[in-house]
Amino acid sequence: MRATLTDGRLGARPSAALVEHVNGLELTDELAGAEEYVLMDIAHAVMLTHQRIFTEDHGRALVTALLGLLDKGPRAILAGDPEIGTITLQIERYLEDQCGPGGLDIQRARSRIDQKATGWRLINRKAFLTVMAELIVLGETLLDAAEHYDSVLIPGYTHLQHSQPSTLGHYFNAHYWAVSRNLSRLEQAYERLNESPLGGAAYSGTSWPIDREATASYLGFDRPIPNARDAGAAATDMGAELAATLGLALSGISRLASDLYYWSSTEVGLVRIHPSLCGTSSMMPQKRNPMVFERIRGLAGSAVGWSASQLGVMHTSTSTDVDQCYVHNLIPGYCQETTGAITLLTEAIATLEVNVEAMKASAGRHWSTASALADDLALSHGLSFRPAHDLVARFVTAHETSDVPDGTLNPELGEAPLQHYSAQRLSSVLDPEAFVESRISRGGTSKVRRQELAAEAGTDLEAHRRLVDSLAAHLLQARERLLHDAALIAADGTEHTP
């Protein structure tokens, strides 16, 4: 039976319970990102060789073995006996088998503290980029929908009561800006995430002359985390920030999903969801259930607890990294669920069936343009806002409590000066299309302002796209540079570009 890490100090094999409930869980998590851990070891071995901490022969042996592991598929090869320990120890065992006792030198000048912290950042960074890329697609879809439905009148709601009319184009443009804000939050969190803990070692740094900037660059990080002690601990507080930004992104798309959910109800009937995104009842054959919106809304509710759970792991009275290490890394799963919800909403919007005539009819109902009449009183009769507002409010109540047909305007039900308005003038002032066009302030619903908003959003989206594309390209370039320099060492070359 081969020795384990604990034999020298503890003199006992790991308990079966510890293997099952600690080592095994850690290893399962890490195997999902096995390639990232191998790339980390390649970067470390290349740096140690360049720094002459490894001899050329020693470095060549380890780098060659690690490149072979990467090519053969590390996930399957490293899924070994969890009694050995986590993936870092599995790689050590693999290198020992390939290179002899010298293979264990891969651990020189580092600790599992900075390894674990770096591995989590590599894995979470990859998942986070996927979320950002999917939000870009949602943003494109929203702006396409805004252009397609630019002038379609819709009702606006506050407190689920008709408030003021708008257009569907203006509405979708508004939800684009929520996506943009969440993209900004994700991008800012990514910037803090993209710092390298590697080389922090066991909090105090190392006596070996390592080059932390080189390993950071090889792994696509922007810079090393400055303080060696913070290098391990800083990885743990990232979880709470990433979870919070994901929760905000889900909250943002859930608000849009909730509106569409309401609009698609049989009672309201303003939109219909494509049948491929619906479910039906096992008992009631007529049902056409908008399940995608229920999934998004439910997930957004669940995500409220994501950041809280991450913060909870950091509640301890002492400053330690291990609490976070011994629970699952939940961020990749959060990212996967968030990406799925974004994809569902994107497809729902792209295939949405809008009842344009029903939208238009609803936009002008229930006195939704009454504020325009108050504005007209202030403009044409010099009334202050509050008296004009109160006068119109009584005018609305008088119509609702009278026996005039719905939609009929009777100036005699108003007080002076409304009594002097003709029915035709009242109808013109209260017209929903005129109302929409009259909102001329920056960001308003008039055609000119909608065009400005569309252009501004298009420019904003392009900036987000360029940034996210550049982040992904930076990682690809770093990987190519790492593998190029590793191949040179394996081939007995000396050129390198850290």
N, C-alpha and C positions, 0 to 999 in steps of 0.2 A: 504494500500500500504506500503510495507516494505521500510525501509530507505536504501539509497544508500550511498556510500562513500562520495559523494559530499555534502550531505545534511547539515552536521554540519558546514562546512565552507562557502558554497556558498548559501545555502538556496533556491536552485532551482533544478528542475529535469533536467537531461541532454537534450539538444536540440535533436530533432529527426534527424537533419542533422549530429550532432556529433555522435550520436549512429550509424547511417548508415555508415558514411564515416570514422570514427576513431575507435570507440569501436568494431563495427561489423567486420571491417577488421582485427583488431588485434586478436580478438577472433577466427576468421576463421583460421588464420595462426597457432595460438597456439593449436587449437584443433587437428591439424594434428600430434602434438607431445604431446598429452594429457598424455600419459603414462609417458613420461619423467618428466613432471611437477608434477605428483603424486609421482613418485619416489623421486624427489627432496624434496617434503614435508615430505615424510616418513623419509628420511635421517635427515631432520631438526628436526622433532619431536623426533626421536630416540636420537639424540644428546642432545636436550634440556632436555630430561628425564634423560639421563646418567649424565648430568652436574647438575642435581637437580634444574634446572630452572623451570621445571615442577615437580609437585609431581608425585609419582608413579601412583596414580589413574587418575590424569589429563592426564599424558602421555599415560597411557593405553587406555583411551577413544579415544584420537585423533589417536593414532597409529592403533587401531582396526578399526576405521571408515575409515582411509585411505587405509588399507589393503582390506577392503570390497569394497571400490571404485575401487581399482586396479583390483580385481577379477571380478567385475561386468561389466567392460568395461567403462573406464572414458570418452571416447570420446562422447558417446551418452548421458551419464548422465550430463556432464558438458556443453552440447550445449544449454545453457539456454538463458535467456533474455539478449541481449547485452547491455541493459540499465544498468545492474548491473556492467558491465565492463569486464576486461580481465579475462583470465582463472584463475589467482591467486585469484581474487575476487569471481569467480564462485566456486572455491574450498572452500574458506572461507564460503560462503553461504551454501554449502553442509555440511560442518562440523558443522555449527551452527544448521542446521536442525537435524543432527545426535547426537550432543553432548550438545546442548544448547548454551548459550552465551560463555561458555568456549571454544567452537570450534573456535572462532575468535582469540584465543591466538596463533594460528599457525603462526601469523605474528610477534610474539614477536622476537626481536633481528635481524630483517632483514627489507629490503625495497623492493619495487617492482623493484628498480634499479638493485640490485644484483640478484633478482629472474629472471628478464627478461634476464639479461646477462647470467646467468647460464642455463636457458632454451634454449636459442639460441645455446649455446655451446653443450649441450647434443644432441639437434636435429641435428645440423650440423655435429657433430662428427660421429653420426650414419650414416648419408648420405655419409660422406667422406670415411668411411671405405668400403662402398659398391663400390665406385669408385676404390679404391686401390685393392680390391679383384678382380674386373673385369679386371684391368690392369695386374694382375698376370696371369689370364687366357689367355689374349692376348699375354703376353710374352711367355707362354708355347706353344701357337699355332705358334708363329713366329719361335721359336727354332725347333719345330717339322717340320715346312715347310723348314727351313734352312737345316736340316738333310736330308729330303726327296729329295730336289733339290740341294744338295751340289755341284755337278759338272756340273750342267746344264749351258751352256754358255748363256750369255745375253748381249745385247748392253748396254753400259753406255751412259748417255746423260749429256751434259752441254749446256745451252742455247737452249735446244731441238734439238741439233745436236749430232750426234754420237761422242763420246769422246774416251773412251777406253772400251774394253770388260771386263766383270766380270763374276761371276757365280750367279745364283739365290740364292744359299745358302749363299754366302757372302753378297748379297743384303738384305736378310731377317735378317741375323745376325746384319747388320748395323741398321736396324730399331728396333731390340730388344734393342739396347743401348739407343735409343731415349726413348723407353718405360721405361727403367731402370732409366734414368735421371729424368723423370717425376715422377716415383714412389718415388725417393729420395726427390724430391721437396714436394710431398704430405706428405711423412713421416715426413719431417722437419716441415712443416706447422702444421701437426697433433700434434706434440710435443708442439708447442706453443698454439694450440687450447685447449689442454688437461690440462688446469689449471682452478681452480675453483674460480669464483667470489663470491660464496655464503659466506655470513658473512661480506662482505664489507659494507653492509647496505647502508645508505645514505651518502656515501663518507667518513664519519668520523669514521667508526666502530661503536661499541655499548658498553654500560656500562655493559651489561650482560656477564657473564663469559663463552662465547661460546667456542667451540673447532672446529676451521675451518679445521684443519687437519683431524678430524674425518669425517666431512661431505664430504670433498674432497675425502677421501678414499672410503667412502660408495658409492659415485657416479662414481668411477672409474677414477677420476682425479689423475694426478701424484702429484699435490701439489696445495695449494691455490695461487692465485695471491697475491704477497706480500703486496702491498699498497692498503689500503681500498678505497681510492679515485680512483685509477686506476682500481679497480675491475669491476666497471660498465663501464667505458670508454674503457677498453681494449677489451671488447667484441665487440665493434663497429669496431675497426680497423682490427679485424680478417676477416671481410667480404671481404675487398679488397684483402687481401693475399690469401684467399681461392679461390676467383673468378679468381685471376691472375694465380694460379697454375692449376686450371681447364682449363683456356683458353690455357695455354701452353700445357697441355696434349692433348687437341683437336687439336691444331696446329700440334703437332707431328704426330698424327694418320692421320691428313688430308693430310700431305705430302705423306704418303704411299697410301692413298686412291686416291690422284690425279694421281700418277704414274699408278696405276692399272686402273683408269678411262681412261687414255690415251692409255695404252696398250690394253684395251678391245674395243677400237673404231674399227669400221669395216675397216677403212683405214689402221690400224696398225695390228690388229688381232693377238697379241701375247698371249693373255689370253682370257678366256671366264668366265663370272660370272654364277654361278648356276642359273637356271631359277627361282627357288623359291625366289631369291633375286632381280629379275628383274621386271620391269613393261613393259607395252606396250602402244601403241598409241590408242586413241579412233577413229582415222581416218585411220592410216597407219598400216595395219595388219602385216607387216613384222618386225615391230620394236621390239627390245629386249633391253630395256633401263636399264642401271646399276644404278637404283635409290638409292641403298644403299650408293654409293659413292657421289652422289649428296647431299644426306641428311647430310653426314659427312662433306663435304666441306662447305655446307651452314651454318651448325651449328657452325663450326670453325670460319667462318666469323662473325657470330652474337656474338660469345663469345669474340671477340675483345673489345666489349663495356661493358662486364660484370664488369671488375675491375674498369673501368672508372666510371660506375654508382655508384659503392660502394664508391669510393673515393669522388664522388660528394656530397654524403650525409654528408661527414665529413668536408665540406669546411667552416663551420661556423666560425665566428670570436670569439665566446665564446666556452668554453670547456663544452660540454653538451652531455648527452647520448640520449636525447629524439628525435632528428632528425631521428636517425637510428631506434628507437623504433616505430615510427609512419609511417613507410613504411613496405611493405611486406618483410619478410625474404625470399630472393630469392635463397639463397644458396642450400636448398634442391632440388629446381627445377633445378638449374644448375647441381647439382650432378646427378639427374635422367636423364637429357638429355645427359650428358657426358657418363654415364654408358650405355645408349642405343646406342650411337654412337660406343663405344668400342665393345659392343656385336655384332653389325652389321659387323664391320670390322673383328672381330674374326671369325664369321661364313663365311664371304666371303673368307678369306684366307684358312680356313679349307676345303672348297668345291671348291677351285679355279681349273679351267681347264687350264693347261699350254700347249701351242703349242711348244713343246721342239724343234722340227726341225726348226720352224720359228724363234725361239729365237736364235738358233745356227747360222742359216744363216745370220740373222741380225747382230749378234755380230761381224762378220768379214767384214762387208760392210763399205763403205764410208771412207776407210783408217783409221779405228779406231785404228789400231796398229802402226800408223806411228811413234809414239814416240819411239817404239822399234828399228826402223831403225836408228833414230838419235842416240840412245844409242849405237847401233852397230858400227856406224861410229866413235863415240868417243872412243869406246873400241878398235876397230881393226885398226883405222887409226890415232889415236891421235888427232882428231879434238876437239876443244873446243865446249862446248854445243851450244852456239848461232850460230856459223857457221854451225854446223851439223844440227841444227833445221832449219835454213834458206835454206840449200841445199835440205833437204827433202821436205820443203814446196814448193819449185820450182818444185821438181820432181812430187809432187801430182798435182800441177796446170798444168804441161805439159801433164800429162795423161788425165786430165779432158778436156783439150782443143784440144786434138788430136783425131784422128778417130779410135784409138785402141778400141777393144770391152771392155765393162765394165768387170773389174776383171782381165784383161790381164796385165801382168807386163813386161815392155820393158825397160831394163837397158839403152838403147841408148837415151832414153828421159831424162836421168839424166846427171849431170855434174860429172866430176872426183871428188872423186873416185867411185861414184855410177856406172859409165859406166863399171867398171871392175867386178861388181857383175854379177853372172849368174841369169837367171830367177828363177832357182831352189833355189838358195840361198836367193834371195829376198822373194820368197814364204815362205821359212822356217822361215826367220826372222819375217815376217809379219803374221805368222800363229796365229790365236786367242787363240788356246789352249796353244801353247807355250808361248804366251804373258802372259796369266793368270798364268801359272806355274812359270814364271820368276819373278813375283812380290813377292820377298822373304823377304822383310822388315816386321817388326812387324806390324800386322794388315792387311797385304797384302792378295792377292788372291790365292797364292800358296796353294797346298793341305795341307802342314804342317802347314802353318799359319791359314788356315781355321779350322783345327782340334784344334789348340790352342784357337782360338776365340770361337769355340763351347764349349770347356771345361770351359773357363773363363766365358762365358755367363751362362752356366748351374749352376756354383757355385754362380754367382751373383744372379740369379733368386731364388735359394734356400734360400739365405740370405734374400731377400725381402719377400719370402713366410713365412719364420720363423718369421720375424718381424711382418708382418701383422696378422698372426695367433695369435701371442702372444698378440697383441693389442686387438684383439677380445676376446681372452680368459680372459684377464685382466678385461674387462668390465663385462663379464659373471660372473667371480668370485666375483667381487665387488657387483654385483646385488644379488647374492646368499647370500653373507655375510650380506648385508643390510636386506634382507627379513628374514634371520634366526634370526638376533638380534631383528628385529621388532616383529617377532612371539613370541619371548621370553617375550618381554614387554607385548604383548597382552595376553599372558598366565600367567602373573604375575611372570615371571622369572626375574633374575637379571644378568645372565651371558651375556657378550657382548665382541666382538672382533673388536673394531673400527680400 
